[in-house]
Amino acid sequence: MAATDTYVHLQTRRAGKLKGECIAPGHEDDITVRGWSWGVSAQTAMGSVQATARRSYRELSFVKGADTASTGLLSALATNDEVKELKLTMRKAGEGQQDFLRLTLKGARITSVVLDTGSDGDVSESVTVAFTKVELEYLPQQRSGQRGASHVFTDEV
């Protein structure tokens, strides 16, 4: 069983919200995500800690099961529909949990959708998204259960 639950809320310019099948409170009709990857790096010279090039962002990749959003994702890719906003949210698994990590992308495009089956025959979709603006917000939870002050990173590519 997963220690966290992850959801994607995706809004395109022409098609609007791509509806998934999530029923979790606060994330109704979002896309349920099985796993994801994203990052940023900067090249350095050998033997030096000084950056030699501008930072380089990796596209967001996430894995999901086949659901009602599957055809909408393919349509957005095929028609080059702009993703106005993609919000990936993580929360600890279980009842009454609060979101603790939010990754928001704007000015984005879906660059890849790959369907695959595992040995169990279950369909997985790997979706890749390029973007022009990014915001990462971490929301700590204090021992009392109250939410602490958020920590935010923003950048434009």
C-alpha positions as CSV (number, residue, x, y, z in Angstrom):
1,M,0.0,0.0,0.0
2,A,1.3,3.5,-0.9
3,A,2.4,5.8,1.9
4,T,1.2,8.8,-0.2
5,D,-1.7,9.6,-2.6
6,T,-0.9,11.7,-5.7
7,Y,-3.3,13.5,-7.9
8,V,-3.1,15.6,-11.1
9,H,-5.6,18.4,-11.9
10,L,-5.1,19.3,-15.6
11,Q,-6.7,22.2,-17.4
12,T,-6.2,22.8,-21.1
13,R,-7.0,25.9,-23.1
14,R,-9.5,24.3,-25.6
15,A,-10.9,21.2,-23.9
16,G,-11.0,22.5,-20.3
17,K,-10.5,20.2,-17.4
18,L,-9.4,16.6,-18.3
19,K,-11.5,14.6,-15.9
20,G,-10.1,11.5,-14.2
21,E,-11.9,9.1,-11.9
22,C,-10.6,10.2,-8.5
23,I,-13.2,10.4,-5.7
24,A,-10.9,11.6,-2.9
25,P,-12.4,14.7,-1.1
26,G,-10.8,17.8,-2.5
27,H,-9.6,16.0,-5.6
28,E,-12.8,14.8,-7.2
29,D,-12.5,14.1,-10.9
30,D,-8.7,14.5,-10.8
31,I,-6.3,12.0,-12.3
32,T,-4.9,9.5,-9.8
33,V,-1.1,9.1,-10.2
34,R,0.9,6.0,-9.5
35,G,4.3,7.7,-9.7
36,W,6.1,10.7,-11.0
37,S,9.5,12.3,-11.8
38,W,10.7,15.8,-12.3
39,G,13.9,17.8,-11.7
40,V,16.4,20.5,-12.5
41,S,20.1,20.5,-13.0
42,A,23.0,22.8,-13.9
43,Q,26.3,21.7,-15.6
44,T,29.6,22.4,-13.8
45,A,33.1,22.4,-15.0
46,M,35.2,19.3,-14.0
47,G,36.9,20.0,-10.6
48,S,34.8,23.1,-10.0
49,V,31.6,24.0,-8.2
50,Q,30.9,26.9,-10.6
51,A,28.0,26.4,-12.9
52,T,29.0,26.5,-16.6
53,A,25.5,26.7,-18.1
54,R,22.0,27.8,-17.4
55,R,19.8,25.5,-15.4
56,S,18.1,22.7,-17.3
57,Y,14.6,21.5,-16.3
58,R,13.4,17.9,-16.9
59,E,9.9,17.5,-18.2
60,L,7.4,16.2,-15.7
61,S,6.7,12.5,-16.2
62,F,3.9,10.8,-14.4
63,V,2.4,7.3,-14.6
64,K,-1.3,6.6,-14.3
65,G,-3.8,3.9,-15.1
66,A,-6.2,3.9,-18.0
67,D,-9.2,6.1,-17.0
68,T,-11.6,8.7,-18.4
69,A,-8.7,11.2,-18.9
70,S,-6.8,8.8,-21.3
71,T,-8.4,10.0,-24.5
72,G,-8.3,13.6,-23.5
73,L,-4.6,13.4,-22.9
74,L,-4.0,11.9,-26.3
75,S,-6.3,14.6,-27.9
76,A,-4.4,17.4,-26.1
77,L,-1.1,15.9,-27.5
78,A,-2.5,15.4,-31.0
79,T,-4.0,18.9,-31.3
80,N,-1.1,20.7,-29.4
81,D,-3.7,22.0,-27.0
82,E,-1.9,24.2,-24.4
83,V,-2.1,23.0,-20.8
84,K,-3.0,26.2,-19.0
85,E,-2.3,24.7,-15.6
86,L,-1.3,21.3,-14.3
87,K,-1.3,20.8,-10.6
88,L,0.3,17.7,-9.1
89,T,-0.6,17.3,-5.4
90,M,0.7,14.8,-2.9
91,R,-0.9,13.9,0.5
92,K,-0.1,11.2,3.0
93,A,-2.4,8.2,2.4
94,G,-5.4,7.6,4.6
95,E,-8.4,9.5,5.9
96,G,-8.3,13.2,6.9
97,Q,-4.8,13.8,5.5
98,Q,-3.6,17.2,4.2
99,D,-1.8,18.0,1.0
100,F,1.9,18.4,1.7
101,L,3.5,18.9,-1.8
102,R,2.2,20.8,-4.8
103,L,3.9,21.1,-8.2
104,T,2.2,23.6,-10.5
105,L,3.1,23.9,-14.2
106,K,1.8,26.6,-16.5
107,G,2.2,27.3,-20.2
108,A,2.7,23.6,-20.7
109,R,2.3,21.0,-23.5
110,I,1.8,17.3,-23.4
111,T,4.8,15.9,-25.2
112,S,4.3,12.1,-24.8
113,V,1.7,9.6,-23.9
114,V,2.8,5.9,-23.8
115,L,0.5,3.0,-23.0
116,D,2.1,-0.1,-21.6
117,T,0.9,-3.3,-19.9
118,G,2.8,-5.1,-17.2
119,S,3.0,-8.9,-16.7
120,D,-0.3,-8.6,-14.8
121,G,-2.0,-7.2,-17.8
122,D,-2.8,-3.9,-16.1
123,V,-2.6,-0.8,-18.4
124,S,-0.3,2.0,-17.4
125,E,0.1,5.3,-19.1
126,S,3.3,7.3,-19.0
127,V,2.6,11.0,-19.7
128,T,5.3,13.6,-20.2
129,V,4.7,17.4,-20.0
130,A,7.0,20.3,-20.9
131,F,6.3,23.7,-19.4
132,T,7.3,27.4,-19.2
133,K,6.5,28.2,-15.6
134,V,6.9,26.1,-12.5
135,E,6.1,26.4,-8.8
136,L,6.9,23.9,-6.1
137,E,5.2,24.3,-2.7
138,Y,6.0,22.3,0.4
139,L,3.4,22.5,3.2
140,P,4.9,21.0,6.5
141,Q,2.5,19.5,9.0
142,Q,3.4,20.2,12.7
143,R,3.2,17.6,15.4
144,S,-0.1,19.2,16.6
145,G,-1.5,18.4,13.1
146,Q,-1.7,22.1,12.1
147,R,-0.1,23.1,8.9
148,G,3.1,25.1,9.1
149,A,4.3,28.0,6.9
150,S,4.6,26.9,3.3
151,H,8.0,26.9,1.4
152,V,7.7,28.0,-2.2
153,F,10.1,27.8,-5.2
154,T,9.1,29.5,-8.5
155,D,10.8,29.9,-11.9
156,E,10.2,30.6,-15.5
157,V,12.0,28.5,-18.1
